[in-house]
């Protein structure tokens, strides 16, 4: 009789232990499933974040090098524009007053501003047909004159009214003599015709086009008064 009772108790204990183990497995599965659900939801939320928008400056159509009959027989080499670290990145810069600057998180340039402006100048010079050749300056590239400069401002400015400011300075050196023979300083605040970033980009683009037109006209004046020998 005692043996039968012991067997019953042992069987009940085993069933109880098995039930506990099953409940523990079920609870663990539920916790793991809940954690996976939270992780998937978090990753999905990250993937559905606000997308970045990228902008670029206008370049002239048909910017292939076509030399005109009265072209200046020189080769120009374009160097990079030195600038602050803000303009060596692709974020669009804004200013609140003369001291405070910030950048937009999701509104960006396709390239850093110095490279964008350098590309516009190169293609405008080529499209003008006024020079025998125009290239980016490379270590193995030979030319007659080199143009380089510094970009000081390329930003939205909201005080006292919303404008797009561009300030830059260029210089040209004679590669035969090593002397600086031409400089051009430009600064202008272009009014912004809207209140969103797209309107600011359009104003900066207009400002750059105006700056490059001034640069080309100034170079024409220099070579007209200093014809290459």
MOBEL-V675621 format. One record per residue. N is the residue number from 1. RES is the residue in one letter. PHI is phi in degrees with one decimal (NA if undefined). NEAR is the number of other C-alpha atoms within 10 Angstrom. D_LAST is the distance of its C-alpha to the last C-alpha in Angstrom with 1 decimal. Layout:
N|RES|PHI|NEAR|D_LAST ; N|RES|PHI|NEAR|D_LAST
This chain:
1|X|NA|6|127.2 ; 2|X|-62.7|7|125.1 ; 3|X|-63.5|8|123.0 ; 4|X|-66.6|9|122.5 ; 5|X|-64.4|10|121.4 ; 6|X|-62.7|11|119.0 ; 7|X|-64.8|12|117.5 ; 8|X|-64.3|12|117.0 ; 9|X|-62.6|12|115.4 ; 10|X|-62.9|12|113.0 ; 11|X|-63.0|12|112.1 ; 12|X|-65.8|12|111.5 ; 13|X|-65.4|12|109.3 ; 14|X|-64.5|12|107.2 ; 15|X|-64.7|12|106.7 ; 16|X|-64.3|12|105.8 ; 17|X|-63.7|12|103.2 ; 18|X|-64.5|12|101.8 ; 19|X|-64.1|12|101.6 ; 20|X|-62.8|12|99.8 ; 21|X|-61.8|12|97.3 ; 22|X|-64.3|12|96.7 ; 23|X|-63.0|12|96.2 ; 24|X|-64.5|12|93.7 ; 25|X|-63.7|12|91.8 ; 26|X|-63.4|12|91.7 ; 27|X|-65.0|12|90.5 ; 28|X|-62.6|12|87.8 ; 29|X|-62.1|12|86.7 ; 30|X|-65.5|12|86.6 ; 31|X|-63.4|12|84.5 ; 32|X|-62.0|12|82.1 ; 33|X|-63.4|12|81.8 ; 34|X|-65.2|12|81.2 ; 35|X|-64.8|12|78.5 ; 36|X|-63.3|12|76.8 ; 37|X|-62.9|12|77.0 ; 38|X|-63.2|12|75.4 ; 39|X|-63.6|12|72.6 ; 40|X|-63.2|12|71.9 ; 41|X|-63.4|12|72.0 ; 42|X|-65.1|12|69.5 ; 43|X|-64.4|11|67.1 ; 44|X|-64.6|11|67.4 ; 45|X|-65.2|10|66.7 ; 46|X|-64.4|10|63.6 ; 47|X|-68.3|10|62.3 ; 48|X|-95.8|9|62.9 ; 49|X|-67.8|8|60.7 ; 50|X|-66.0|9|58.2 ; 51|X|-75.6|9|55.1 ; 52|X|-79.9|10|51.6 ; 53|X|-113.1|12|49.2 ; 54|X|-119.1|14|45.4 ; 55|X|-129.5|16|42.6 ; 56|X|-140.6|16|39.0 ; 57|X|-89.6|20|36.1 ; 58|X|-76.0|15|35.1 ; 59|X|-113.3|18|32.1 ; 60|X|-66.5|16|30.6 ; 61|X|-70.2|9|32.2 ; 62|X|58.8|11|30.3 ; 63|X|-86.9|16|27.6 ; 64|X|-68.0|14|26.3 ; 65|X|-73.7|20|22.6 ; 66|X|-120.3|16|22.2 ; 67|X|-78.3|17|18.6 ; 68|X|-82.7|12|18.5 ; 69|X|-62.5|10|17.1 ; 70|X|-99.3|10|14.7 ; 71|X|-65.3|14|13.8 ; 72|X|-72.6|18|10.6 ; 73|X|-78.9|15|9.4 ; 74|X|-136.2|17|10.2 ; 75|X|-110.1|16|13.6 ; 76|X|-100.4|26|15.6 ; 77|X|-117.2|23|18.7 ; 78|X|-97.3|22|21.6 ; 79|X|-91.0|16|24.0 ; 80|X|-79.2|17|27.5 ; 81|X|-95.2|21|28.9 ; 82|X|-72.8|17|31.2 ; 83|X|-165.0|16|34.4 ; 84|X|-76.0|12|38.1 ; 85|X|-63.1|8|40.6 ; 86|X|-60.5|17|41.9 ; 87|X|-93.3|21|38.7 ; 88|X|-92.4|15|38.4 ; 89|X|-108.7|16|41.5 ; 90|X|-99.2|19|42.2 ; 91|X|-81.1|21|44.7 ; 92|X|-79.8|25|44.2 ; 93|X|-99.3|20|44.4 ; 94|X|-129.9|21|46.4 ; 95|X|-130.2|18|47.2 ; 96|X|-113.5|14|50.3 ; 97|X|84.9|11|49.3 ; 98|X|-76.8|9|46.7 ; 99|X|-105.5|6|48.2 ; 100|X|-89.3|8|49.7 ; 101|X|-126.0|14|47.8 ; 102|X|-148.5|14|49.2 ; 103|X|-133.2|16|48.3 ; 104|X|-77.7|13|49.9 ; 105|X|-80.5|12|51.8 ; 106|X|-112.0|12|51.6 ; 107|X|-113.0|19|48.5 ; 108|X|-137.7|21|45.4 ; 109|X|-85.4|17|41.7 ; 110|X|-67.5|16|40.9 ; 111|X|-142.1|18|38.4 ; 112|X|-58.4|18|37.7 ; 113|X|-54.1|25|35.9 ; 114|X|-59.2|23|32.7 ; 115|X|-72.3|16|32.3 ; 116|X|-62.4|18|33.2 ; 117|X|-67.0|23|30.5 ; 118|X|-59.4|19|27.9 ; 119|X|-66.4|18|28.9 ; 120|X|-63.6|19|28.8 ; 121|X|-63.0|23|25.2 ; 122|X|-56.9|20|24.1 ; 123|X|-73.2|19|25.9 ; 124|X|-68.7|23|24.8 ; 125|X|-63.4|25|21.1 ; 126|X|-65.8|23|21.8 ; 127|X|-66.5|20|24.1 ; 128|X|-67.8|17|21.6 ; 129|X|68.6|20|19.5 ; 130|X|-87.5|22|16.4 ; 131|X|-133.4|22|14.6 ; 132|X|-61.2|18|14.4 ; 133|X|-160.5|19|16.9 ; 134|X|-137.3|24|18.8 ; 135|X|-136.2|19|21.3 ; 136|X|-70.1|16|23.7 ; 137|X|-77.6|17|22.7 ; 138|X|-126.7|10|24.9 ; 139|X|-62.1|6|25.3 ; 140|X|-101.3|6|24.2 ; 141|X|-94.1|9|21.2 ; 142|X|-103.8|14|17.7 ; 143|X|-156.2|18|14.8 ; 144|X|-100.1|15|11.6 ; 145|X|-136.8|21|13.5 ; 146|X|-120.4|22|17.2 ; 147|X|-118.4|20|19.5 ; 148|X|-144.0|18|23.0 ; 149|X|-174.2|21|25.7 ; 150|X|-137.9|17|29.4 ; 151|X|-101.1|20|32.0 ; 152|X|-97.2|19|34.7 ; 153|X|-136.0|19|36.9 ; 154|X|-157.7|22|37.7 ; 155|X|-153.6|25|41.4 ; 156|X|-82.5|28|44.3 ; 157|X|-130.2|23|45.6 ; 158|X|-108.8|15|49.0 ; 159|X|-131.0|11|49.6 ; 160|X|-84.5|8|50.4 ; 161|X|-130.3|9|49.4 ; 162|X|-75.7|19|47.9 ; 163|X|-138.0|23|44.1 ; 164|X|-114.3|28|41.2 ; 165|X|-100.0|23|38.9 ; 166|X|-126.8|22|35.3 ; 167|X|-133.9|18|33.4 ; 168|X|-150.1|21|30.1 ; 169|X|-139.4|17|27.0 ; 170|X|-120.8|16|23.6 ; 171|X|-141.5|15|20.7 ; 172|X|-123.7|22|17.2 ; 173|X|-111.2|19|15.9 ; 174|X|-80.6|16|12.6 ; 175|X|-73.0|15|14.1 ; 176|X|-81.1|9|12.2 ; 177|X|-102.1|10|13.4 ; 178|X|82.3|11|16.4 ; 179|X|-90.1|11|16.2 ; 180|X|-80.0|14|17.2 ; 181|X|-114.5|13|14.8 ; 182|X|-156.5|15|16.9 ; 183|X|-138.7|17|20.7 ; 184|X|-147.7|15|23.1 ; 185|X|-110.5|14|26.9 ; 186|X|-136.1|17|29.3 ; 187|X|-151.0|15|33.1 ; 188|X|-161.3|16|35.5 ; 189|X|-104.9|17|39.1 ; 190|X|-93.1|22|39.7 ; 191|X|-60.6|19|43.4 ; 192|X|-97.1|22|45.3 ; 193|X|-90.1|13|47.5 ; 194|X|-152.5|13|50.1 ; 195|X|-117.2|9|51.9 ; 196|X|-105.0|9|51.2 ; 197|X|-65.7|17|48.5 ; 198|X|-59.4|15|47.2 ; 199|X|-67.8|16|46.5 ; 200|X|-65.1|25|44.7 ; 201|X|-60.5|22|42.5 ; 202|X|-61.4|20|41.7 ; 203|X|-68.0|24|40.8 ; 204|X|-62.9|24|38.5 ; 205|X|-62.9|20|36.8 ; 206|X|-60.6|16|36.3 ; 207|X|-65.1|22|34.9 ; 208|X|-64.3|27|32.4 ; 209|X|-60.7|20|31.2 ; 210|X|-62.9|14|30.8 ; 211|X|-61.7|21|28.8 ; 212|X|-67.8|19|26.4 ; 213|X|-63.9|15|26.0 ; 214|X|-63.3|15|25.1 ; 215|X|-61.6|20|22.6 ; 216|X|-62.5|16|20.8 ; 217|X|-64.8|10|20.9 ; 218|X|-67.1|15|19.6 ; 219|X|-64.5|18|16.6 ; 220|X|-58.4|15|16.0 ; 221|X|-63.2|11|16.2 ; 222|X|-62.3|14|13.8 ; 223|X|-70.9|13|10.9 ; 224|X|-68.1|11|12.1 ; 225|X|-92.1|9|12.0 ; 226|X|-132.4|10|8.8 ; 227|X|-64.5|10|6.3 ; 228|X|-60.3|10|3.8 ; 229|X|-91.6|4|0.0
